[in-house]
């Protein structure tokens, strides 16, 4: 997404920019960073292959439909290629221009279901919380082992009943839904000195990983920051990535208006939400009054790893801190590392925690994860639409995690948590997957 010559480069119209496409010199240095290329070995599933196809679309030689659309749709949108590219190709902008056209290749039923979900379900906390309670009830009736059978069959290539297998696979991706704990409007700081922050709890994040938001608020109050959780709605990222720009723009306006009534940093626990909130201004042309409002809003948005600091967390007793695990590895969420450009802060938080534990005579080993910034295959709704390829990408990630021999893998995005937890279950790997904030919070038992 970008603004150029005072005009929005068009997610709204879906027009492709020839200059953006021609910036790719087809050197191939992006290939080792592309999970779908590594999983398939096919040029058409690589960044330069997709750019070549879109160049043909831009020239009018082919339509963005059929097989061509499938190759673009199979892109994870992880932006690992953009980080690796020596030529500075703006792959995210290219992909965002194609997305509104891609939605036209979906069946009418699928698109209707997606639009209903994006516009009616995700923005409604009543729907989400009620649905979460219902799902929690059904999960209590079906053992988790049975829920995993469908995905096992997909992994092993059993396709006698592909529709049933796919439904079971979807169920396996959903973690055990926690009991929902509502957020107080304000939490007071445990020590003086910090400025008030606003918690952006997210939609899916707050239902499936409600405990992460509570852990985050607890840590921030221990750092001296009062935490408020005011009225808000879905960030719109899933709608935008599905090409439903009108829904994303409507949700953006709602959040901008709601947070205009608040003060302080807006702290986000979902990397995908954070990336979207930081780019709200790109949804509006520069002459649109909403552009300036969105830009001011986005300047307030911070991922939790940008504000969390174990060095500033105080407890009544130095000895009360404990190691959450003997060894921990870090998996970088794509929308934190590649979309937001945040690479070092999560590692610095873990290192600061390790040093603080060492001062109390406790040990925690930090383990390096190979290809830590490679996508796990979740990518929003990707594992719903492209389940088989998503699982192929996941296999590589789980092999790398297994090689770390870590007790815990931490990350910062709900999609990653869903995907990696499913991978651990499916491979019977004895590793726990946790959000970084929840992991750090467990180092500080309740006093």
Protein Blocks (a to p, Z undefined) as FASTA:
>chain_A
ZZeehiacdfknopacfklmmmpgonopmmmmmmklmmnopaklcfklmmmmmmmmmnop
accehjllmmmmmpgolommmmmpmnlpafklmmmmmmmmmmmmpcfklmmmmmmmmmmm
mmpmklmmmmmmmmmmmmmmpcfklmmmmmmmmmnopakbmmlmmmmmmmmmpccddddd
dddfbdcdfbehiacddddebjmlmmmmmmmmmmmmmmmmmnopacdddddddehlmmmm
nopamlmmmmmmmmmmmmmmpgcjdddfbfklmmmmmmmmmmpcfklmklmmmmmmmmmp
ccfklmgcfklpccfbfklpccfbfbdcddddfklmmmnopaklmmmmmmmmmmmmmmno
pacdddddehklgcehlnpmlmmmmmmlmmmmmmmmmmmmmmnopabdcdfbfklmmmmm
mmmmmnopacddddfklmmmmmmccZZ
